[in-house]
Amino acid sequence: MSRYIIRGGEPLCGDITIKGAKNSVLTLLAASILADGRVVLHDCPHIADVDTMIRILQKLGCRIYRNGDDVIVDSDGISSDKIPSGLASELRSSIFLLGSLLSRLKKAKVAYPGGCDIGLRPIDIHLSGLRELGVKIVEKHGYIDCDSTKAHSADIMLDLPSVGATENLVMTCVFLDGTSVIRNCAKEPEIVDLQNFLNAMGAKVSGAGTGVITVEGVKRLHGVEYTPIPDRIVAGTYLIGAAMCGGELTLNNVNPEHLSSLIAKLPKSTCKITCARDKINIICKGRCESIPKVETTYYPGFPTDLQTQILTLQTVSKGTSVIVENIFETRFKTVPQLLKMGADVTVNGRTAVVRGVEKLTGAEVSATDLRGGASLVLAGMSALGETSIDNIYHIDRGYEDLSRILPAIGVKIKRTD
Ligand code: UD1
């Protein structure tokens, strides 16, 4: 089993170029089967979730391959409407294929989704939205069997602004006659990216980034070459790393606006942040003051996908911080690992109280989920001595090999098998 070994205590120094966002690339790959013709997605990260999505699309009959950072999709041969449960359980995004399969083949059979072990991940909003569009759904033997031969445009109100449900419903509506409206939809940048991608292929989607999306049905979509938005969560993870370790870091290929909620929280007394159009420079000196309160919420609020990383920064900040997780119920699973490294954190339901200590100390720890695993890397980077992290397959789902990327900014990290 692979693990990361990190010798902590080095300040960061150098540049990192951020790749396309995992959560965009996965959705755009699902959406690419809507095109008649070839889709080329640039700047796709080499991460396990993208590889799994490629394998799922291959199983469905697509010709799809990588060429460096490009992924090329030709879905002419798509034949199967069934996503095998083994692969689907590896990747929650397989549920996003529901919308695009229904648009493309009028039928879809998807196994109940898997993904990060961060709590219940219901799909009721996806399914009730599909039902409002006239999709017939039968749930049995662990599969969701859908038929959209009688689907029609509709005006849908989501119970919650779910990212996945919004994306799925947009994809389902793309070929429906008439105009569909999705209300109380998610406003995340990945939704805007999906809209831009679909429109570049000839769709008529508007309103993404606001709470109401309108989809005017079209007859067909054509192939396209497209570059997804940069990964704001990966970029945010590195910014938090700089706040913890000190030093100077420049991130290239980022959209600073997508990171405003994090930038607003990082303490100005120790972190000097300068943003250009697609760059962020951060210079950090000394131990950060604690952030009194961080509450996760929907975009543009503080993202749940950066919650464990900001909590980890609080473990070594001066003072006490309260972290409230409003999106996923069990997203404090990394705390026991941080305690092994000397952190002082108390969790009560969806709230964690973090009392900063001077330094963490290296320990043998285990990644329990994707973002939690990345947070342990940050903890190891700032800790005294050596940290060994196992179960790093969780981290591989969303971060390119960190033993290749982080040494370039001065981190002493290696990967062992
Ligand atoms: C996406 C992201 C994930 C991120 C999350 C929230 C991808 C591949 N993943 O996940 O990294 O953490 O957005 O920004 O893009 N909910 C329901 N019923 C549903 C769907 C969701 O109750 O049918 C609830 C969830 O339990 C959660 C909230 O809605 O409390 C938000 O979830 P959602 O936005 O759907 O997250 P994902 O799309 O799964």
Boltz pocket constraint, residues with backbone or C-beta under 6 A from the ligand:
constraints:
  - pocket:
      binder: B
      contacts: [[A, 22], [A, 23], [A, 24], [A, 26], [A, 92], [A, 93], [A, 120], [A, 121], [A, 122], [A, 123], [A, 124], [A, 125], [A, 126], [A, 127], [A, 160], [A, 161], [A, 162], [A, 163], [A, 164], [A, 165], [A, 186], [A, 303], [A, 304], [A, 305], [A, 326], [A, 327], [A, 328]]
      max_distance: 6.0
